[in-house]
């Protein structure tokens, strides 16, 4: 009965400091939101590879070569990255030197006829002396195209040789026409041989989803700073009175953790409701969370509250607790991928980050929000809560 009364008192005390806490929470939310927005822009605000501007010099009055280049430029894999600009050779070399072009293609006379009859007059590819990544990317595309063409021509020559040896030379023109048609169809429809997969540093989530979840976890951890006024850090007389009433360190720490988790839940509910009015996707995300997901989120809140309580109880003073939460929280969030996606970290740091509670919280929130919460996630959160509760109780015992 005494424990229940004490727990109720803790909740009342938490409610009394809620206005102060929500004020600090709003400031913290704005700060963390700015950090998340800037981090997203730094990572994905600009394309890593700009469009390739390629100058093309065609023979005079060669309509077939022009049609071939138009067909090439209309292919999805080329159109998505290249812009072909037609000009004469003098203008092309001048613009290449001035850096306006990444590459210059000089198509020889009777180029298409050379492909068909086997003479294979090469296209001259001129790169700038200060060629950047765009020119190197184009070189790779050109090399891939030349290998495809080489394979096609090798097959045609092989077929011609076999028909000649077999005494069927009269069938060579038809065989060449059939093979040219087959390889053209293969080259022009090569997109069907590939499957698209978006590769992201944040896994299967979008950048916005990843940083929104990291923002929430950062809020839960750093939210312990404006909560400093709630904790009775190191008040020996207070702890002794509680023990005399039959409320030991474990029960006291548990009540404290529950009250802090309640504050977190209340603050997140208020901030989420406000965000839902201004940002429609937030409302859609909340509505699709399953009941098991909500249970997982509550466990994440409890884990954050337990860690905050453990830090303050072990430090023994509010100032040292605030410093420990800020410094330790930022280091843990960095190693856990909360500030910079873990894909950008060295392997050794990723391995260390995988063992930290911050990683479990971020991954747990992702699974909870996207209906993937499972027994393993419950076990990990329970382990974090239990260890933190033991540390908080030990900290109370140290200061009795």
C-alpha positions in Angstrom: 0.0 0.0 0.0 2.9 2.4 0.9 4.5 1.6 -2.5 1.2 2.4 -4.3 0.8 5.7 -2.4 4.4 6.6 -3.2 4.0 5.8 -6.9 0.9 8.0 -7.0 2.8 10.9 -5.3 5.6 10.5 -7.9 3.0 10.9 -10.7 1.6 14.0 -9.1 5.0 15.4 -8.7 5.7 14.7 -12.4 2.5 16.4 -13.4 3.5 19.5 -11.5 6.7 19.9 -13.4 5.0 19.1 -16.8 4.6 22.7 -17.9 8.3 23.4 -17.3 9.2 20.2 -19.0 7.0 20.7 -22.1 8.5 24.2 -22.5 12.0 22.7 -22.5 10.8 19.9 -24.7 9.5 22.3 -27.4 12.8 24.1 -27.5 14.6 20.7 -27.6 12.3 19.5 -30.4 12.9 22.6 -32.5 16.7 22.2 -32.0 16.7 18.5 -32.9 14.3 19.0 -35.8 16.7 21.5 -37.2 19.6 19.1 -36.8 17.6 16.3 -38.5 16.7 18.6 -41.4 20.2 19.8 -41.9 21.6 16.2 -41.7 19.2 15.1 -44.3 20.1 17.9 -46.6 23.8 17.3 -46.1 23.4 13.7 -47.0 20.9 13.8 -49.8 20.3 17.5 -50.6 22.2 17.3 -53.9 22.8 14.6 -56.4 26.2 12.9 -56.2 26.5 12.8 -60.0 25.4 15.7 -62.1 24.0 15.2 -65.6 26.6 14.5 -68.2 26.7 17.0 -71.1 28.1 15.3 -74.1 28.9 17.2 -77.3 28.2 15.2 -80.6 29.9 16.0 -83.9 28.0 14.2 -86.8 29.1 13.9 -90.4 27.4 16.4 -92.7 24.1 15.3 -94.0 24.3 11.8 -92.4 20.7 11.3 -91.4 21.2 7.7 -90.5 23.8 8.6 -87.8 21.5 11.4 -86.5 18.6 8.9 -86.2 20.9 6.4 -84.4 22.0 9.1 -81.9 18.4 10.2 -81.3 17.5 6.6 -80.6 20.4 6.2 -78.2 19.6 9.4 -76.3 15.9 8.3 -75.9 16.9 5.1 -74.0 15.9 5.3 -70.3 19.4 4.4 -69.1 21.0 7.1 -71.2 18.3 9.8 -71.0 18.4 9.7 -67.2 22.0 10.8 -67.0 23.1 12.3 -70.4 22.3 15.4 -72.4 23.5 15.2 -76.1 24.3 18.6 -77.7 24.9 18.6 -81.5 27.6 21.0 -82.8 30.7 21.1 -85.1 34.1 19.9 -84.0 35.6 23.3 -83.5 32.8 24.5 -81.2 32.8 21.2 -79.4 36.6 21.4 -78.6 36.3 25.0 -77.5 33.4 24.2 -75.1 35.2 21.1 -73.8 38.2 23.2 -72.9 36.0 25.8 -71.2 34.4 23.0 -69.1 30.9 23.4 -70.5 31.1 19.8 -71.8 32.1 16.6 -70.0 32.9 14.7 -73.2 33.0 15.2 -77.0 31.9 12.4 -79.4 33.2 12.7 -83.0 31.2 10.3 -85.2 33.1 9.2 -88.4 31.7 9.1 -91.9 29.5 6.1 -92.7 29.5 5.0 -89.1 26.3 3.0 -89.2 27.3 1.3 -92.5 30.6 0.4 -90.9 28.8 -1.4 -88.1 26.7 -3.3 -90.6 29.5 -4.3 -93.0 32.0 -5.1 -90.3 34.6 -2.4 -90.9 33.6 -0.8 -87.5 35.0 2.7 -87.8 35.4 3.9 -84.2 33.7 6.9 -82.6 36.4 9.3 -81.2 35.8 10.1 -77.6 37.5 13.2 -76.4 37.6 13.9 -72.6 38.6 17.1 -70.9 42.0 17.3 -69.2 40.3 18.0 -65.9 37.7 15.2 -66.4 35.5 14.8 -63.3 33.3 12.0 -62.1 30.8 12.7 -64.9 33.4 12.0 -67.6 34.5 8.8 -65.8 30.9 7.7 -65.6 30.5 8.3 -69.3 33.7 6.3 -70.0 32.2 3.4 -68.2 29.0 3.6 -70.2 31.0 3.8 -73.4 33.1 0.8 -72.4 30.0 -1.2 -71.6 28.5 -0.2 -75.0 31.7 -1.2 -76.9 31.8 -4.6 -75.1 28.2 -5.2 -76.2 29.0 -4.2 -79.7 32.2 -6.4 -79.7 30.2 -9.4 -78.6 27.6 -8.8 -81.3 30.2 -8.5 -84.0 32.1 -11.6 -82.8 28.9 -13.6 -83.1 28.2 -12.3 -86.6 31.7 -13.0 -87.7 31.5 -16.5 -86.2 28.2 -17.1 -88.0 29.7 -15.9 -91.3 32.7 -18.2 -90.9 30.6 -21.2 -90.1 28.3 -20.6 -93.1 31.3 -20.2 -95.3 32.9 -23.5 -94.1 29.6 -25.3 -94.4 29.2 -24.2 -98.0 26.2 -22.0 -97.3 27.7 -18.6 -98.2 24.5 -17.6 -99.9 22.8 -17.5 -96.5 25.3 -15.0 -95.0 23.3 -11.8 -95.8 20.1 -13.2 -94.2 22.1 -14.4 -91.2 23.7 -11.0 -90.7 20.4 -9.2 -91.0 18.8 -11.6 -88.4 21.7 -11.3 -86.0 21.9 -7.5 -86.3 18.1 -7.3 -85.6 18.5 -9.6 -82.6 21.4 -7.7 -81.1 19.8 -4.3 -81.7 16.6 -5.5 -79.9 18.7 -6.8 -77.0 20.7 -3.5 -76.8 17.6 -1.3 -77.0 15.5 -3.3 -74.5 18.3 -4.0 -72.0 16.4 -2.3 -69.2 14.2 -5.4 -68.9 17.3 -7.3 -67.7 17.7 -5.2 -64.7 15.7 -4.8 -61.5 15.6 -1.4 -59.8 16.6 -1.2 -56.1 17.1 2.0 -54.2 20.3 1.9 -52.2 20.2 4.1 -49.2 22.5 4.7 -46.2 19.4 4.4 -44.0 18.3 1.0 -45.2 14.7 0.5 -46.4 13.4 3.7 -44.8 13.3 7.0 -46.6 15.7 9.7 -45.3 12.8 11.6 -43.7 11.5 8.5 -41.9 15.0 7.6 -40.6 15.7 11.1 -39.2 12.2 11.4 -37.8 12.7 8.3 -35.7 16.2 9.3 -34.7 14.8 12.7 -33.7 12.3 11.0 -31.4 15.0 8.8 -29.8 17.3 11.9 -29.4 14.3 13.7 -27.8 13.8 10.8 -25.3 17.4 10.7 -24.3 18.3 14.4 -24.2 14.9 15.1 -22.7 16.4 14.1 -19.4 18.1 17.5 -19.3 14.9 19.6 -18.8 13.8 16.8 -16.4 16.6 17.4 -14.0 14.4 19.3 -11.5 12.3 16.1 -11.0 15.1 14.0 -9.6 16.0 14.0 -5.9 19.6 13.1 -6.6 21.5 11.9 -3.6 19.1 13.2 -0.9 20.2 10.7 1.7 17.5 11.7 4.3 14.7 11.3 1.8 15.9 7.9 0.8 16.2 6.8 4.4 12.7 8.0 5.2 11.4 6.0 2.3 13.2 2.9 3.4 11.7 3.3 6.9 8.3 3.2 5.3 9.1 0.0 3.6 9.9 1.5 0.2 13.4 0.2 -0.8 15.7 1.3 -3.5 14.2 -1.0 -6.1 10.6 0.1 -5.6 11.6 3.8 -5.4 13.6 3.5 -8.6 10.7 1.7 -10.4 8.2 4.4 -9.3 10.6 7.1 -10.6 11.0 5.3 -13.9 7.2 4.9 -14.4 6.6 8.6 -13.6 9.3 9.8 -16.1 7.9 7.4 -18.8 4.5 8.9 -18.2 5.9 12.4 -18.7 7.6 11.3 -21.9 4.3 9.7 -23.2 2.4 12.8 -22.4 4.9 15.2 -24.0 5.2 13.1 -27.2 1.4 12.9 -27.4 1.1 16.6 -27.2 3.9 17.3 -29.7 2.6 14.6 -32.1 -0.9 16.0 -32.0 0.5 19.5 -32.8 2.7 18.1 -35.6 -0.3 16.1 -37.1 -2.2 19.4 -37.6 0.7 21.0 -39.5 2.2 17.9 -41.3 -0.4 15.4 -42.7 2.1 12.5 -43.2 2.6 12.5 -39.4 -1.1 11.8 -38.8 -1.0 9.1 -41.5 2.0 7.4 -39.8 0.4 7.4 -36.4 -2.9 6.0 -37.7 -1.1 3.0 -39.3 0.7 1.9 -36.1 -0.6 -1.4 -34.8 -1.4 -2.2 -31.2 1.8 -4.2 -30.8 3.6 -1.2 -32.3 2.1 1.1 -29.6 3.2 -1.4 -27.0 6.7 -1.4 -28.4 6.8 2.4 -28.3 5.8 2.3 -24.6 8.7 0.0 -23.9 11.1 2.4 -25.7 9.7 5.2 -23.5 10.3 3.0 -20.4 13.9 2.2 -21.5 14.7 5.9 -22.0 13.2 6.8 -18.6 15.1 4.0 -17.0 18.4 5.1 -18.5 17.8 8.8 -17.5 17.0 7.7 -13.9 20.1 5.5 -13.7 22.3 8.4 -14.8 20.9 10.8 -12.3 21.0 8.4 -9.4 24.5 7.2 -10.2 25.8 10.8 -10.6 24.3 12.0 -7.4 23.7 15.6 -8.5 21.6 17.3 -11.1 24.5 19.2 -12.7 26.7 16.2 -13.2 23.7 14.2 -14.3 22.8 16.8 -17.0 26.4 16.8 -18.3 26.5 13.0 -18.3 23.2 12.8 -20.3 24.4 15.4 -22.8 27.9 14.1 -23.4 27.1 10.4 -23.1 23.8 10.8 -25.0 25.5 12.5 -28.0 28.3 9.9 -28.1 25.8 7.1 -27.9 23.5 8.5 -30.6 26.5 9.2 -32.9 27.7 5.6 -32.6 24.1 4.3 -32.9 23.6 6.1 -36.2 21.2 8.7 -34.8 23.2 11.7 -36.0 25.0 10.2 -39.0 23.7 6.9 -40.6 25.9 4.0 -39.4 26.7 3.1 -43.0 29.0 6.1 -43.0 30.9 5.0 -39.9 34.0 2.7 -39.9 33.3 -0.9 -39.3 34.8 -0.9 -35.8 32.5 2.0 -34.7 29.5 0.2 -36.2 30.3 -2.9 -34.2 30.5 -0.8 -31.0 27.3 1.1 -31.8 25.5 -2.2 -32.3 26.0 -3.0 -28.7 24.6 0.3 -27.3 21.0 0.9 -26.0 20.6 3.7 -28.5 20.8 1.3 -31.4 18.2 -1.0 -29.8 15.9 2.0 -29.3 16.3 3.3 -32.9 15.7 -0.1 -34.4 12.9 -0.8 -32.0 11.1 2.5 -32.9 11.5 1.6 -36.6 9.9 -1.8 -36.1 7.2 -0.4 -33.9 6.2 2.3 -36.3 6.2 0.0 -39.4 4.4 -3.0 -37.8 7.5 -5.2 -37.5 7.7 -5.4 -33.7 8.5 -8.9 -32.5 9.5 -10.9 -29.4 13.2 -10.2 -30.0 12.6 -6.5 -29.8 10.6 -7.0 -26.6 13.5 -8.9 -25.1 16.0 -6.3 -26.0 14.0 -3.5 -24.5 13.2 -5.5 -21.4 17.0 -6.1 -20.9 17.7 -2.3 -21.2 15.0 -1.5 -18.8 16.1 -4.2 -16.2 19.8 -3.2 -16.3 19.0 0.5 -16.0 16.6 -0.2 -13.1 19.3 -2.2 -11.3 21.8 0.7 -11.9 19.2 3.3 -10.6 18.5 1.3 -7.5 22.3 0.8 -6.9 22.8 4.6 -7.3 20.1 5.2 -4.6 21.8 2.7 -2.3 25.2 4.4 -2.8 23.7 7.7 -1.6 21.8 6.5 1.4 
